[in-house]
């Protein structure tokens, strides 16, 4: 997949996150339903970067440093994202009732969701900053660079 397509997927993921992360703007029900859609977009994001993840994992066994740190950051980001999604589902006031479900433990899940959402934002900012050079380099490439 060429760099511009990857960057397009990345931009869609970022926009989806910004929209979903603001329940005060969208309302809780929209926040919950868009969260499921954003999760699908994030899965596409990870899938489009799968080759990079595999190569990084392989090379990290031989090399230490920045690539290993980025891999650790990405792994932590995925874990926190899953924690945020799971806890969000457990406190759902729109999605779960649609399916006739109710989750116990609101006083556990709600604070966990709040903390994981804040941690997710912080990790996402670090992720964007850590990959900033790659984005800038991809934007500067000419179309002829993609033909191989």
C-alpha positions as CSV (number, residue, x, y, z in Angstrom):
1,X,0.0,0.0,0.0
2,X,1.4,3.4,-0.9
3,X,2.3,6.0,1.7
4,X,-0.5,8.4,0.7
5,X,-3.1,5.8,1.2
6,X,-1.6,4.9,4.6
7,X,-1.6,8.6,5.5
8,X,-5.3,8.9,4.4
9,X,-6.3,6.0,6.6
10,X,-4.3,7.6,9.5
11,X,-6.0,10.9,9.0
12,X,-9.4,9.2,9.0
13,X,-8.5,7.4,12.3
14,X,-7.4,10.7,13.8
15,X,-10.6,12.5,12.8
16,X,-12.7,9.6,14.0
17,X,-11.0,9.7,17.3
18,X,-11.4,13.5,17.7
19,X,-15.2,13.2,17.1
20,X,-15.7,10.1,19.3
21,X,-13.6,11.5,22.1
22,X,-16.0,14.4,22.7
23,X,-19.2,13.1,24.1
24,X,-20.1,16.6,25.3
25,X,-20.3,17.6,21.6
26,X,-21.9,14.5,20.2
27,X,-24.0,13.3,23.1
28,X,-23.6,10.0,24.9
29,X,-25.6,7.8,22.5
30,X,-23.8,9.1,19.5
31,X,-20.5,8.8,21.4
32,X,-21.1,5.2,22.1
33,X,-22.3,4.2,18.6
34,X,-19.5,6.2,16.9
35,X,-17.0,4.5,19.3
36,X,-17.9,1.1,17.7
37,X,-17.4,2.6,14.2
38,X,-14.1,4.2,15.3
39,X,-13.0,0.8,16.6
40,X,-13.5,-0.6,13.1
41,X,-11.5,2.3,11.6
42,X,-8.7,1.7,14.0
43,X,-8.7,-2.0,13.1
44,X,-8.2,-1.0,9.5
45,X,-5.4,1.4,10.6
46,X,-3.6,-1.5,12.3
47,X,-4.2,-3.8,9.4
48,X,-2.7,-1.3,6.9
49,X,0.4,-1.0,9.1
50,X,0.7,-4.7,9.8
51,X,3.8,-5.2,7.6
52,X,5.5,-2.4,9.5
53,X,4.5,-4.0,12.8
54,X,5.9,-7.4,11.8
55,X,9.1,-5.9,10.5
56,X,9.5,-3.9,13.7
57,X,8.9,-6.9,15.9
58,X,11.5,-8.9,13.9
59,X,14.1,-6.2,13.9
60,X,13.5,-5.3,17.5
61,X,14.9,-8.7,18.4
62,X,18.2,-7.7,16.8
63,X,18.2,-4.0,17.4
64,X,17.2,-2.0,20.4
65,X,16.4,1.7,20.7
66,X,13.8,3.8,18.9
67,X,12.1,0.9,17.0
68,X,11.7,-1.1,20.2
69,X,10.3,1.9,22.0
70,X,7.8,2.6,19.2
71,X,6.7,-1.0,19.3
72,X,6.2,-0.8,23.1
73,X,4.3,2.4,22.7
74,X,2.1,0.9,20.0
75,X,1.4,-2.2,22.1
76,X,0.5,-0.1,25.1
77,X,-1.7,2.0,22.9
78,X,-3.6,-1.0,21.7
79,X,-4.0,-2.4,25.3
80,X,-5.3,1.0,26.6
81,X,-7.6,1.3,23.6
82,X,-9.1,-2.1,24.3
83,X,-9.5,-1.2,28.0
84,X,-11.2,2.0,27.0
85,X,-13.6,0.3,24.6
86,X,-14.4,-2.6,27.0
87,X,-15.0,-0.2,30.0
88,X,-17.0,2.1,27.7
89,X,-19.2,-0.8,26.7
90,X,-19.7,-1.8,30.3
91,X,-21.0,1.7,31.2
92,X,-23.1,2.0,28.1
93,X,-26.4,3.6,28.4
94,X,-27.4,3.4,24.7
95,X,-25.6,0.4,23.1
96,X,-26.2,-2.3,25.7
97,X,-29.9,-1.5,26.3
98,X,-30.4,-1.7,22.5
99,X,-29.5,-5.4,22.8
100,X,-31.4,-5.8,26.0
101,X,-28.3,-6.1,28.1
102,X,-27.1,-4.4,31.3
103,X,-23.7,-4.5,32.9
104,X,-23.1,-4.5,36.7
105,X,-20.3,-2.6,38.3
106,X,-20.8,0.9,37.1
107,X,-18.7,2.4,40.0
108,X,-15.8,0.3,38.8
109,X,-16.2,0.6,35.0
110,X,-17.0,4.3,34.9
111,X,-13.7,5.5,36.6
112,X,-11.8,3.0,34.6
113,X,-13.3,4.3,31.4
114,X,-12.4,7.9,32.4
115,X,-8.8,7.1,33.3
116,X,-8.3,4.9,30.2
117,X,-9.7,7.6,27.9
118,X,-7.3,10.2,29.3
119,X,-4.4,7.8,29.0
120,X,-5.5,6.9,25.5
121,X,-5.4,10.6,24.5
122,X,-1.9,11.0,26.1
123,X,-0.5,7.9,24.3
124,X,-2.1,8.9,21.0
125,X,-0.4,12.3,21.2
126,X,3.0,10.6,21.8
127,X,2.2,8.1,19.0
128,X,1.5,11.0,16.5
129,X,4.7,12.9,17.7
130,X,6.8,9.7,17.5
131,X,5.7,9.1,13.9
132,X,5.7,12.8,12.8
133,X,8.9,12.4,10.7
134,X,7.4,9.4,8.8
135,X,4.3,11.5,8.0
136,X,6.3,14.5,6.8
137,X,8.6,12.3,4.7
138,X,5.5,10.5,3.2
139,X,3.9,13.8,2.3
140,X,7.1,15.1,0.6
141,X,7.5,12.0,-1.6
142,X,6.7,12.2,-5.3
143,X,4.2,9.9,-7.0
144,X,7.1,8.3,-8.9
145,X,8.6,7.1,-5.6
146,X,5.6,4.7,-5.2
147,X,6.2,2.8,-8.4
148,X,8.1,-0.4,-7.7
